[in-house]
Amino acid sequence: MESSYPSTVAKVLPKMSNHKEIIDALPYGPGFCFVDQLVEVNENGITGYYTFPEKASYYDSHFPDHPVTPGVLLSECMAQIGLVCLGIFLAKAEGQKEAKPFVFTESQVHYLKQVLPGEQVQVVSEKVYYRLGKLKCKVNMYNSEKERICYGTMAGMILKQ
């Protein structure tokens, strides 16, 4: 699927195995996974997509007369694609055989537009740094009109087991 969205990820490295392997390593069940597809992944960033389901139960109670996706779920989608998926890729590139738990430690997100039920979003993340198991990224979310929905910085770290 060719993307017409803005991209900050300049070059795509050969896939580690495939992008599905990264998605399969996510520590979320089907009801809380906000990643449908990854299209670009390299040591400097990641780009992926998610479509918020039209019939998701959270729309029943979040502004029932005008359902809109809660901002906390937009942030979660940004974190899952822009931070956790990238963190899994980077950890595997360092030679870790299996994904270790990755926890969200920090975020500052600015919201500009709403996301309605059934809308597909694109998340583009640029690595700020990755060291000592901590990853910090600049993350942007766009709609299909190439308009920025929200943006911010997010950080997380691999848990020591």
C-alpha positions as CSV (number, residue, x, y, z in Angstrom):
1,M,0.0,0.0,0.0
2,E,1.7,3.2,-1.2
3,S,1.3,6.1,1.2
4,S,0.6,9.7,0.2
5,Y,0.9,10.9,3.8
6,P,3.8,13.2,4.9
7,S,6.9,11.1,5.8
8,T,9.8,11.9,8.0
9,V,11.4,8.5,7.6
10,A,13.8,9.0,4.7
11,K,15.0,5.5,3.9
12,V,13.5,2.1,4.6
13,L,16.0,-0.6,5.7
14,P,15.4,-4.2,4.7
15,K,12.7,-5.6,6.9
16,M,14.0,-7.5,9.9
17,S,11.7,-10.4,9.1
18,N,8.6,-8.5,8.3
19,H,6.5,-5.8,9.9
20,K,4.0,-8.4,11.1
21,E,6.6,-9.8,13.4
22,I,6.8,-6.5,15.2
23,I,3.0,-6.2,15.5
24,D,2.8,-9.8,16.7
25,A,5.3,-8.9,19.5
26,L,3.1,-6.2,20.9
27,P,2.0,-6.9,24.5
28,Y,-1.7,-6.0,23.8
29,G,-4.8,-8.1,23.3
30,P,-7.0,-7.6,20.2
31,G,-9.3,-5.2,22.1
32,F,-6.5,-2.8,22.9
33,C,-4.1,-3.0,20.0
34,F,-4.1,0.3,18.0
35,V,-1.8,-0.9,15.2
36,D,-3.1,-2.2,11.9
37,Q,-0.1,-1.8,9.6
38,L,3.5,-0.7,9.6
39,V,4.9,0.6,6.3
40,E,8.3,2.0,7.1
41,V,10.7,1.0,9.9
42,N,14.3,1.9,10.4
43,E,16.8,2.9,13.1
44,N,15.5,6.5,13.0
45,G,11.8,6.1,12.9
46,I,8.6,4.3,12.0
47,T,5.4,4.9,10.1
48,G,2.2,3.0,10.6
49,Y,-1.6,3.1,10.3
50,Y,-4.7,2.4,12.4
51,T,-8.4,2.6,11.7
52,F,-10.6,3.4,14.7
53,P,-13.5,1.0,14.3
54,E,-16.9,2.6,13.7
55,K,-18.6,0.3,16.2
56,A,-16.1,0.6,19.0
57,S,-17.8,0.6,22.4
58,Y,-16.1,3.8,23.6
59,Y,-18.1,5.8,21.0
60,D,-21.3,4.8,22.8
61,S,-20.5,6.9,25.8
62,H,-17.9,9.5,24.6
63,F,-20.1,12.3,23.4
64,P,-23.0,9.9,22.3
65,D,-24.7,12.6,20.2
66,H,-21.5,13.3,18.3
67,P,-19.1,10.4,18.9
68,V,-15.4,11.4,18.8
69,T,-12.3,9.3,19.6
70,P,-11.0,10.1,23.1
71,G,-7.7,11.9,23.2
72,V,-6.2,9.3,25.5
73,L,-6.8,6.7,22.7
74,L,-5.2,8.9,20.1
75,S,-2.2,9.1,22.5
76,E,-2.2,5.4,23.0
77,C,-2.2,4.8,19.2
78,M,0.7,7.2,18.9
79,A,2.6,5.4,21.6
80,Q,1.9,1.9,20.3
81,I,3.1,2.7,16.8
82,G,5.6,5.5,17.4
83,L,7.2,4.2,20.6
84,V,6.5,0.5,21.3
85,C,6.8,-0.8,17.7
86,L,9.9,1.2,17.2
87,G,11.3,0.0,20.5
88,I,10.7,-3.6,19.6
89,F,12.5,-3.0,16.3
90,L,15.5,-1.3,17.9
91,A,15.8,-4.0,20.6
92,K,15.7,-6.8,18.1
93,A,18.3,-4.9,16.0
94,E,20.5,-5.0,19.1
95,G,20.2,-8.7,19.2
96,Q,17.4,-9.3,21.7
97,K,15.8,-12.5,20.7
98,E,12.4,-11.7,22.2
99,A,10.6,-8.5,23.0
100,K,10.8,-7.5,26.7
101,P,8.0,-5.5,28.3
102,F,8.1,-1.8,27.2
103,V,6.5,0.8,29.4
104,F,5.3,4.3,28.7
105,T,7.1,6.8,30.9
106,E,6.4,10.3,29.5
107,S,4.3,12.2,27.0
108,Q,3.4,15.7,26.0
109,V,0.8,15.7,23.3
110,H,-1.0,18.6,21.6
111,Y,-4.4,17.9,20.0
112,L,-5.4,19.9,16.9
113,K,-8.3,17.9,15.2
114,Q,-10.8,15.3,16.2
115,V,-10.9,11.7,14.9
116,L,-14.3,10.3,14.1
117,P,-15.5,6.7,14.2
118,G,-14.2,4.7,11.1
119,E,-11.3,7.1,10.4
120,Q,-7.9,5.9,9.5
121,V,-4.9,7.7,10.9
122,Q,-1.2,7.6,10.1
123,V,1.4,7.8,12.8
124,V,4.9,9.0,12.0
125,S,7.6,8.9,14.6
126,E,11.2,10.1,14.6
127,K,13.6,8.8,17.2
128,V,15.2,11.6,19.4
129,Y,17.4,9.0,21.2
130,Y,17.6,5.4,22.2
131,R,20.1,4.5,24.9
132,L,20.2,2.3,28.0
133,G,16.8,0.9,27.2
134,K,15.1,4.2,27.0
135,L,13.5,5.6,23.8
136,K,12.3,9.1,23.2
137,C,10.5,10.1,20.0
138,K,8.8,13.0,18.3
139,V,5.4,11.6,17.1
140,N,2.9,13.0,14.7
141,M,-0.6,11.7,13.8
142,Y,-2.2,12.6,10.4
143,N,-5.6,12.0,8.9
144,S,-6.3,10.9,5.3
145,E,-6.4,14.6,4.2
146,K,-2.7,14.9,5.3
147,E,-3.8,17.2,8.1
148,R,-2.0,16.9,11.4
149,I,-4.3,15.7,14.1
150,C,-2.0,15.7,17.1
151,Y,1.8,15.8,17.8
152,G,4.1,15.6,20.7
153,T,7.0,13.9,22.4
154,M,6.8,10.4,24.0
155,A,9.2,8.3,25.9
156,G,9.3,4.7,27.2
157,M,11.7,2.2,28.5
158,I,12.4,-1.6,28.4
159,L,11.7,-3.1,31.8
160,K,14.6,-5.0,33.4
161,Q,13.4,-8.5,34.2
